[in-house]
Amino acid sequence: MIANAVFPAPKPSYKLGDFPTELVHLERPTVPLTYSFGTLIRYNGAYRHASKSHAGHARAPPPPPANYFIIYAHPNAVDIGMMHDTLKYCASFLHAHVLAFEYRGYGQCPGSAEDYECILDAAAAWNFAT
């Protein structure tokens, strides 16, 4: 209760349809029929700068495969919508797929961000990735 007063969640910065190819449902372990949201940003090389050797070609060469899979827990006072552009940049820079999960009460997730609930949301992201 005190945590919610000291660390209030921001108003949602996105709607469920804003990231149709990236927003995923993450099933929460041990709590049937409950879920969290996450955004899965796949590395596709879209943010790479074209080198001079490829200038003038109709198609850029295919991107190299992702080197890493990162599960990202966002800081307080933001939601995954606010972090979306930063996460896309990180995915491109690191050549990695990035899964950012939402906490209870943040973004479009109902509830409140209690310690145990945050652990369940992180576990849901881990289960999705593995």
C-alpha positions in Angstrom: 0.0 0.0 0.0 2.8 2.4 0.9 4.7 1.4 -2.2 1.8 2.4 -4.4 1.8 5.9 -2.8 5.5 6.4 -3.0 6.0 4.8 -6.5 2.7 5.4 -8.3 2.4 3.7 -11.7 2.1 6.1 -14.7 -1.0 6.3 -16.8 -0.8 3.8 -19.7 1.2 5.2 -22.6 -0.1 2.7 -25.1 -3.2 0.8 -26.2 -3.4 -2.9 -26.8 -3.5 -2.4 -30.6 -0.4 0.0 -30.7 2.1 -2.8 -31.2 0.1 -5.6 -32.9 3.1 -7.6 -34.0 5.1 -7.2 -30.8 2.6 -7.3 -27.9 2.4 -10.8 -26.4 0.4 -12.4 -23.5 2.6 -13.9 -20.9 0.9 -16.6 -18.8 1.7 -16.2 -15.1 2.9 -19.4 -13.3 0.9 -20.8 -10.4 -2.0 -18.3 -11.0 -4.4 -19.9 -13.5 -6.1 -17.7 -16.1 -4.0 -14.7 -15.3 -1.6 -13.1 -17.6 0.8 -10.2 -18.0 1.7 -8.3 -21.1 5.1 -8.0 -22.7 6.6 -6.6 -25.9 8.8 -8.8 -27.9 11.1 -6.8 -30.2 12.8 -9.1 -32.6 16.1 -8.0 -34.1 15.7 -7.6 -37.8 18.4 -5.2 -38.7 15.9 -2.4 -39.5 17.8 0.2 -37.6 21.2 -0.6 -39.1 22.8 2.2 -41.1 23.4 1.3 -44.8 27.1 1.3 -45.6 28.4 3.0 -48.7 29.0 -0.4 -50.3 25.3 -1.1 -50.3 24.2 2.3 -51.4 22.3 2.2 -54.7 21.2 -1.5 -54.3 17.5 -2.1 -54.4 17.6 -4.4 -51.4 19.8 -4.3 -48.4 21.5 -7.6 -47.4 19.6 -9.7 -44.9 20.4 -8.9 -41.3 22.6 -11.3 -39.4 20.8 -13.5 -36.8 20.3 -12.3 -33.3 23.2 -13.0 -30.9 21.2 -12.7 -27.7 17.8 -12.9 -26.1 17.3 -10.2 -23.4 14.6 -10.1 -20.8 14.2 -6.5 -19.8 12.5 -5.3 -16.5 11.7 -1.6 -17.0 12.3 0.9 -14.2 9.7 2.6 -12.1 7.5 5.4 -13.5 7.5 4.1 -17.1 5.7 1.3 -18.9 6.7 -0.7 -22.0 5.1 1.8 -24.3 7.4 4.5 -23.0 10.4 2.3 -23.5 9.5 1.0 -26.9 11.8 3.2 -29.0 14.7 2.7 -26.6 14.2 -1.1 -26.7 14.1 -1.1 -30.5 17.4 0.7 -30.5 18.9 -1.7 -28.0 17.7 -4.7 -30.0 19.4 -3.3 -33.1 22.6 -2.1 -31.4 23.1 -5.4 -29.5 21.8 -7.7 -32.4 19.4 -9.2 -29.8 15.7 -10.0 -29.4 14.3 -8.1 -26.4 11.4 -9.1 -24.3 10.2 -6.4 -21.9 7.5 -7.4 -19.5 4.9 -5.2 -17.8 4.3 -5.1 -14.1 0.8 -5.4 -12.5 -0.8 -1.9 -12.5 1.5 -0.6 -15.3 0.5 0.0 -18.8 -2.5 -2.3 -19.7 -2.0 -4.8 -16.9 -4.6 -4.7 -14.2 -3.8 -4.9 -10.6 -1.1 -3.3 -8.4 2.7 -3.7 -8.4 3.2 -5.7 -5.2 6.5 -7.5 -4.6 5.1 -11.0 -5.2 3.1 -9.9 -8.2 6.3 -8.4 -9.8 8.1 -11.7 -9.3 5.2 -13.6 -11.0 5.4 -11.2 -13.9 9.2 -11.7 -14.3 8.6 -15.5 -14.0 6.0 -15.3 -16.8 8.6 -13.6 -19.1 11.2 -16.2 -18.2 8.8 -19.0 -19.0 7.9 -17.4 -22.3 11.6 -17.1 -23.2 12.5 -20.7 -22.2 
